[in-house]
Amino acid sequence: MADLQLIPAAKIARVTAGFLTQLEAAKALHISRTQVSNLERGAIKSYPRRQLIEKLKEVYSVSERDVLLWFIKNEQIPKNP
């Protein structure tokens, strides 16, 4: 049986929004590429500022609930086998 790889929901949202690289997303979000990487890996250690939540909603076209789930429980979605 093949292992299911997990892809962070934040990465799926980035790629779906048309940003193929973390650097492209970082420029649109006005944050560093490292911050985008940390977000996608669930390595954010503090709750995000309201401004970042709003920017993520706008740039990635996702709900506030989706963004908050990334920070609260590092929600992950199984990749198709």
URTA-V372275 format. One record per run of one state. SS is the DSSP state (H for helix, E for strand, C for the rest). FROM is the first residue (numbers start at 1). LEN is the number of residues. If there is no record, write none. Layout:
ss->{SS:SS}
from->{FROM:FROM}
len->{LEN:LEN}
This chain:
ss->{C:E:H:C:H:C:H:C:H:C:H:C:E:C}
from->{1:6:9:17:22:30:33:42:50:61:64:74:76:79}
len->{5:3:8:5:8:3:9:8:11:3:10:2:3:3}
